[in-house]
Amino acid sequence: MLLERILKTAILLLPLLLGLVGNREGCAQTTDRLSDPQFIAEGSKLFATNCGNAYCHGTGGLGGGAPQLRDRGIERAYAFKSISNGISGTPMPAFKSVLSEEQIWKLVAFIVSDAKKTPSSNPAAFAESPPPRSSTPIKAPETGTPASSVGDEQAGKALFFDSSRPKNCSACHVFNGEGTAIGPDLSAAAANKSARDLFLSIILPRDVKESQYATITVALRNGDKITGIKKEEDAESLKVFDTTELPAVLRTVQKENISKIEYVKESVMPADYASSYTIKQLLDIVTFLKSSQTKARVTLKDLFQ
């Protein structure tokens, strides 16, 4: 009787055991390729697209807003697990819903390779020309995409207008008629920019192109200084949105008290949004901004391609 039970159990477990063996063999075949130059080169291309921007791990994995990855002796298994599942409590997302297992192993191959000896030290030598940024409407995510990798319009709206955050977006921007008109109207920006461009403009504010939003520095005769954006002026006074601290304060300065006025192209927009918000929160904000065009949500993949 006992022998019969053992045999039945063995028969039931046989498919599972065979599957585990098959998975181990497949995994071994993949890990054996981690030193293959072509495998590493393909991993470099994937890295440049998904991880190699200034907000994340920087060009070539040598560090950016996130830590340096290459030439640090990172274990292969740890790298694979971290890329697949993300790292809790950090902006590092899970890529297992975005990339295949083989693609993740290619990333691992690139990360653990020697930066001085592999083609990754000069990715331009083998990388194809990057694809043009897409201007097509954002596609709806595939069924089964984890919530952590999909933007939430309502969550993004709440963050955009969150008055408990001094640096919330609506403190300086208007969207669909709501907010404060200090910086550019983001309704137009959202219509003309891709999800990726919106994301980069939040975490990497650039020089100002429109003269009306140029940064003004007003030095007063008493030694004080006001930095912000000019609202208006007349023959006797100058009104400036003081952005030294947010939310901005509208100040009126008599011209007789001004000793010097300077304009610079550098934006007054805070440069720390990459650390103030998680990657999921930034994804939600971009989804909200794009919601005026389409109801389809933005995915992590949209931000990095």
C-alpha positions as CSV (number, residue, x, y, z in Angstrom):
1,M,0.0,0.0,0.0
2,L,2.8,2.4,1.0
3,L,4.7,1.5,-2.2
4,E,1.7,2.2,-4.3
5,R,1.3,5.7,-2.8
6,I,5.0,6.4,-3.4
7,L,4.7,5.4,-7.0
8,K,1.5,7.5,-7.5
9,T,3.3,10.6,-5.9
10,A,6.3,10.0,-8.1
11,I,4.2,9.9,-11.3
12,L,2.4,13.2,-10.2
13,L,5.7,14.9,-9.5
14,L,7.5,13.7,-12.6
15,P,6.3,16.5,-15.0
16,L,7.4,19.1,-12.4
17,L,10.8,17.5,-11.9
18,L,11.3,17.3,-15.7
19,G,10.3,21.0,-16.0
20,L,12.9,22.0,-13.3
21,V,15.6,20.1,-15.1
22,G,14.7,21.7,-18.4
23,N,14.7,25.2,-16.8
24,R,18.1,24.5,-15.2
25,E,19.5,23.4,-18.6
26,G,18.1,26.5,-20.3
27,C,19.4,28.7,-17.6
28,A,22.9,27.1,-17.8
29,Q,22.9,27.5,-21.6
30,T,22.1,31.2,-21.1
31,T,24.6,31.9,-18.4
32,D,27.3,30.1,-20.5
33,R,26.9,33.0,-23.0
34,L,27.6,35.8,-20.5
35,S,31.1,36.1,-21.8
36,D,30.1,36.0,-25.5
37,P,31.0,39.4,-27.1
38,Q,27.9,39.4,-29.2
39,F,25.7,38.7,-26.2
40,I,27.4,41.5,-24.3
41,A,27.0,43.9,-27.3
42,E,23.3,43.2,-27.4
43,G,23.1,43.7,-23.7
44,S,24.8,47.1,-24.1
45,K,22.1,48.2,-26.6
46,L,19.4,47.1,-24.2
47,F,21.1,48.9,-21.3
48,A,21.4,52.1,-23.3
49,T,17.7,52.1,-24.0
50,N,16.4,51.0,-20.6
51,C,19.0,51.9,-18.0
52,G,21.7,54.2,-19.5
53,N,20.1,57.7,-19.0
54,A,21.3,60.3,-16.5
55,Y,18.3,59.6,-14.2
56,C,19.3,55.9,-13.9
57,H,22.7,54.3,-14.1
58,G,24.3,56.6,-16.7
59,T,26.1,56.0,-20.0
60,G,27.8,52.7,-20.0
61,G,26.5,51.9,-16.5
62,L,29.2,54.1,-14.9
63,G,26.7,55.9,-12.7
64,G,24.1,58.7,-12.9
65,G,21.2,59.4,-10.6
66,A,21.4,55.7,-9.6
67,P,24.6,53.9,-8.6
68,Q,27.4,52.7,-10.9
69,L,26.9,49.1,-11.9
70,R,29.9,48.0,-14.0
71,D,33.3,47.0,-12.6
72,R,31.8,46.5,-9.1
73,G,32.0,42.8,-9.0
74,I,28.2,42.4,-8.9
75,E,27.1,38.8,-8.8
76,R,25.2,37.4,-11.8
77,A,22.4,35.9,-9.9
78,Y,21.8,39.1,-7.9
79,A,21.9,41.2,-11.0
80,F,19.3,39.0,-12.7
81,K,17.0,39.0,-9.7
82,S,17.3,42.8,-9.2
83,I,16.5,43.5,-12.9
84,S,13.7,41.0,-13.0
85,N,11.9,42.0,-9.7
86,G,13.1,45.5,-9.1
87,I,14.4,46.7,-5.7
88,S,11.9,47.5,-3.0
89,G,12.1,51.0,-1.5
90,T,14.0,52.4,-4.5
91,P,13.0,53.8,-7.9
92,M,14.4,50.6,-9.5
93,P,11.4,49.0,-11.3
94,A,10.8,45.4,-12.2
95,F,11.6,44.6,-15.9
96,K,10.3,41.1,-16.0
97,S,7.1,42.3,-17.6
98,V,9.0,44.5,-20.1
99,L,11.9,42.3,-21.2
100,S,12.2,38.6,-21.9
101,E,14.4,36.3,-19.7
102,E,17.0,36.2,-22.4
103,Q,17.1,40.0,-22.7
104,I,17.6,40.3,-18.9
105,W,20.5,37.9,-19.2
106,K,22.0,40.1,-21.9
107,L,21.8,43.0,-19.5
108,V,23.5,40.9,-16.9
109,A,26.2,40.0,-19.4
110,F,26.8,43.7,-20.1
111,I,26.8,44.7,-16.4
112,V,29.3,42.0,-15.3
113,S,31.6,42.4,-18.2
114,D,34.9,44.3,-17.9
115,A,34.3,47.9,-19.1
116,K,37.9,48.2,-20.3
117,K,38.0,45.0,-22.3
118,T,34.6,44.7,-23.9
119,P,33.1,46.7,-26.7
120,S,30.8,48.4,-24.2
121,S,33.7,50.8,-23.4
122,N,33.0,52.2,-26.8
123,P,29.3,51.4,-27.6
124,A,29.3,53.6,-30.7
125,A,31.6,51.1,-32.4
126,F,28.9,48.5,-32.7
127,A,25.6,50.1,-31.8
128,E,23.1,50.7,-34.5
129,S,21.7,54.2,-35.0
130,P,19.1,54.7,-32.3
131,P,15.5,54.6,-33.5
132,P,13.8,58.0,-33.9
133,R,11.6,59.0,-31.0
134,S,8.0,58.0,-31.7
135,S,5.4,60.7,-32.1
136,T,2.6,58.2,-32.4
137,P,-0.1,58.0,-29.7
138,I,0.8,55.9,-26.7
139,K,-0.4,52.4,-26.9
140,A,-2.4,50.7,-24.2
141,P,-0.4,48.3,-22.1
142,E,-0.7,44.6,-22.8
143,T,-3.1,42.6,-20.6
144,G,-1.3,41.3,-17.5
145,T,1.1,44.2,-17.2
146,P,1.8,44.7,-13.4
147,A,0.3,47.9,-11.9
148,S,3.8,49.0,-10.8
149,S,4.8,49.5,-14.5
150,V,1.7,51.3,-15.6
151,G,0.8,54.9,-15.0
152,D,-2.3,55.9,-13.1
153,E,-4.0,59.1,-14.4
154,Q,-5.8,59.9,-11.1
155,A,-2.8,59.3,-9.0
156,G,-0.8,61.6,-11.3
157,K,-3.5,64.3,-11.1
158,A,-3.4,64.1,-7.3
159,L,0.4,64.5,-7.3
160,F,0.3,67.4,-9.9
161,F,-2.1,69.4,-7.6
162,D,-0.8,68.2,-4.2
163,S,-0.7,71.4,-2.2
164,S,1.1,69.6,0.7
165,R,4.2,69.5,-1.5
166,P,5.7,73.0,-1.9
167,K,7.2,71.9,-5.2
168,N,4.1,70.4,-6.7
169,C,3.7,71.1,-10.4
170,S,0.6,73.3,-10.1
171,A,2.5,75.8,-8.0
172,C,4.1,77.0,-11.2
173,H,2.2,75.4,-14.1
174,V,-1.3,75.4,-15.6
175,F,-2.9,72.3,-17.0
176,N,-6.2,72.5,-18.8
177,G,-7.0,75.8,-17.1
178,E,-6.0,74.8,-13.5
179,G,-2.9,75.8,-11.7
180,T,-0.7,78.8,-11.4
181,A,0.6,80.6,-14.6
182,I,4.2,81.2,-13.7
183,G,6.0,78.7,-16.0
184,P,4.8,77.3,-19.4
185,D,1.2,75.9,-19.8
186,L,1.7,72.2,-19.7
187,S,-1.5,71.5,-21.7
188,A,0.4,72.5,-24.8
189,A,3.6,70.8,-23.8
190,A,1.8,67.5,-23.2
191,A,0.3,67.7,-26.7
192,N,3.6,68.3,-28.4
193,K,5.9,66.0,-26.4
194,S,6.3,62.3,-26.2
195,A,6.0,60.6,-22.8
196,R,9.7,60.1,-22.7
197,D,10.4,63.8,-23.4
198,L,7.9,64.9,-20.7
199,F,9.7,62.6,-18.3
200,L,13.1,64.0,-19.1
201,S,11.9,67.6,-18.9
202,I,10.8,66.9,-15.3
203,I,13.9,65.2,-14.1
204,L,16.4,67.1,-16.3
205,P,15.2,70.7,-16.6
206,R,17.0,72.4,-19.5
207,D,17.7,76.0,-20.7
208,V,14.7,78.1,-21.2
209,K,13.7,78.8,-24.8
210,E,10.8,81.2,-24.4
211,S,12.0,84.6,-23.3
212,Q,9.0,85.2,-21.1
213,Y,10.1,82.4,-18.9
214,A,13.7,83.4,-18.6
215,T,15.2,83.5,-15.2
216,I,15.7,87.0,-13.8
217,T,18.0,88.0,-11.0
218,V,17.3,91.3,-9.4
219,A,20.0,92.8,-7.2
220,L,18.8,95.4,-4.8
221,R,20.8,98.3,-3.4
222,N,20.4,97.0,0.2
223,G,22.3,93.8,-0.8
224,D,19.2,91.6,-1.2
225,K,18.7,89.5,-4.3
226,I,15.5,88.2,-5.9
227,T,15.6,85.3,-8.4
228,G,12.5,84.2,-10.4
229,I,10.4,85.0,-13.4
230,K,9.3,88.5,-14.4
231,K,5.5,89.0,-14.5
232,E,5.3,92.6,-15.6
233,E,6.9,96.0,-15.3
234,D,6.1,99.7,-15.7
235,A,8.1,102.9,-15.6
236,E,8.4,102.8,-11.8
237,S,8.3,99.2,-10.7
238,L,9.0,95.6,-11.6
239,K,6.9,92.6,-10.5
240,V,8.7,89.3,-10.1
241,F,7.6,85.8,-9.1
242,D,10.3,85.0,-6.5
243,T,11.0,81.3,-6.9
244,T,13.8,81.2,-4.3
245,E,11.4,79.0,-2.3
246,L,8.2,77.4,-3.5
247,P,5.4,78.1,-3.7
248,A,6.6,81.3,-5.5
249,V,5.8,84.8,-4.1
250,L,4.9,87.7,-6.3
251,R,7.1,90.7,-5.3
252,T,6.9,94.3,-6.4
253,V,10.2,96.1,-6.5
254,Q,10.6,99.8,-7.1
255,K,13.1,100.5,-9.8
256,E,14.9,103.1,-7.8
257,N,15.9,100.4,-5.3
258,I,17.4,98.1,-8.0
259,S,21.1,98.1,-8.6
260,K,21.4,95.4,-11.3
261,I,19.2,93.1,-13.4
262,E,20.5,89.9,-15.1
263,Y,18.7,87.3,-17.3
264,V,20.0,83.8,-17.7
265,K,18.7,80.9,-19.8
266,E,18.9,78.3,-17.0
267,S,15.4,77.3,-15.8
268,V,14.2,78.1,-12.3
269,M,12.5,74.7,-12.2
270,P,13.8,72.6,-9.3
271,A,16.4,70.0,-10.3
272,D,15.7,67.4,-7.6
273,Y,12.4,65.9,-8.8
274,A,14.3,62.7,-9.6
275,S,14.9,62.2,-5.9
276,S,11.7,63.9,-4.7
277,Y,9.5,61.4,-6.5
278,T,9.7,57.7,-7.1
279,I,9.8,56.4,-10.6
280,K,6.2,55.2,-10.2
281,Q,5.0,58.7,-9.2
282,L,6.8,60.3,-12.1
283,L,5.1,57.7,-14.4
284,D,1.8,58.7,-12.9
285,I,2.4,62.4,-13.5
286,V,3.4,61.8,-17.1
287,T,0.3,59.6,-17.6
288,F,-1.9,62.4,-16.3
289,L,-0.3,65.0,-18.6
290,K,-0.8,62.7,-21.6
291,S,-4.4,62.0,-20.6
292,S,-5.7,65.1,-22.5
293,Q,-4.7,63.3,-25.7
294,T,-5.5,59.7,-25.0
295,K,-7.0,57.6,-22.2
296,A,-4.4,54.9,-22.7
297,R,-2.0,54.7,-19.8
298,V,1.7,55.2,-20.1
299,T,4.1,52.3,-19.2
300,L,7.6,52.3,-17.9
301,K,8.7,51.2,-21.4
302,D,7.3,54.5,-22.8
303,L,9.5,56.5,-20.6
304,F,12.7,54.8,-21.6
305,Q,12.2,54.4,-25.4
